[in-house]
Amino acid sequence: MPITKVNEDELLDRLTEVFRTYGYEGASLSLISKATGLQRASLYHRFPGGKEDMAKAVLERAGQWLTSRVLAPLSGQGKPVDRIRHMAKELHAFYAGGKHCCLLDSLSFGSDDNDIRHHVQQGMSVWVDELAKVAREGGVTAKKARMYAQDAISHIQGTLVVARVMKDYGPFERMLTELPTTLLRK
């Protein structure tokens, strides 16, 4: 039986799971309706632009989480190694130890909406920039810091793919443990 009322956080949680699981292209309104318990009319009432508005709302929320739980602490106080470890701990929680797919990845393909693509690209760029800044603070040269930041994001994304495909979360766990070394090697 469909749920007639759902609070905003619960709705966004459910939408996030649909987009993480099926990507933008595969997230049909039927799947979204089933996952949220809301009829199409209710979904369009809350999101007049349809699936595009839903994806934007999910990305906005994920961006707020990334900013408050990862980016702000990365640029905050403390030793670079401690701030990177804090980020790793937050990523572990956000990705449920590697059991959740990356939302940025899921929404990065399948959408013709330039706003969604731009939002995903911007989020990734900011993350790389903040990681490079922390590496610089740790004594890494500017050129290497940017390269190491890109490597770190690649390792995060790659181990999430391995975890999803192989149901093996060990590489994700190891990568999180090794992030300070990845980013701060001289």
Residue pairs with C-beta under 8 A, 6 or more apart in sequence:
2 33
2 37
2 38
2 39
3 36
3 37
3 38
4 37
6 14
6 36
6 37
6 38
11 36
11 38
11 46
12 57
12 58
12 61
14 35
14 36
14 37
15 32
15 35
15 36
15 54
15 57
15 58
16 58
16 61
16 62
16 103
17 35
18 27
18 31
18 32
18 35
18 36
19 27
19 54
19 55
19 58
19 103
19 106
19 107
20 100
20 101
20 102
20 103
20 106
21 101
21 106
22 28
22 31
22 106
23 106
23 107
23 109
23 110
24 51
24 55
24 106
24 107
24 109
24 110
24 111
24 116
25 109
25 110
25 111
26 110
27 51
27 54
27 55
29 40
29 43
29 50
29 51
32 43
32 51
32 54
33 39
33 40
33 43
36 43
38 46
43 50
43 54
44 50
47 53
47 54
47 57
49 56
52 111
52 113
52 115
52 116
55 107
55 111
55 113
55 116
56 115
56 116
56 119
58 103
58 107
59 103
59 107
59 116
59 119
59 120
59 123
60 119
62 103
62 104
62 123
63 119
63 123
65 94
66 123
66 127
69 90
69 94
70 87
70 90
70 91
70 127
70 130
71 126
71 127
71 130
73 83
73 86
73 87
73 90
74 83
74 84
74 86
74 87
74 130
74 131
74 133
74 134
75 130
75 133
75 134
76 83
78 86
80 134
80 135
80 137
80 138
80 180
80 183
80 184
81 138
81 180
81 184
83 134
84 134
84 179
84 180
84 183
84 184
85 179
85 180
87 179
88 176
88 177
88 179
88 180
89 176
91 156
91 176
92 173
92 176
94 100
95 102
95 160
95 172
97 169
97 172
97 173
98 159
98 160
98 163
98 169
98 171
98 172
98 173
99 163
99 169
100 160
101 160
101 164
102 156
102 157
102 160
104 120
104 123
104 124
105 157
105 160
107 116
107 120
108 117
108 120
111 117
124 153
127 153
128 146
128 149
128 150
128 153
129 149
130 149
131 148
131 149
131 152
131 153
131 183
132 142
132 145
132 146
132 148
132 149
133 145
134 183
135 144
135 145
135 148
135 149
135 183
135 184
136 142
136 145
138 183
138 184
139 184
139 186
140 148
140 183
140 184
140 185
140 186
145 183
148 182
148 183
148 184
148 185
149 183
151 182
152 179
152 182
152 183
155 175
155 178
155 179
155 182
156 175
159 171
159 172
159 174
159 175
160 172
162 168
162 171
162 172
163 169
163 171
163 172
175 182
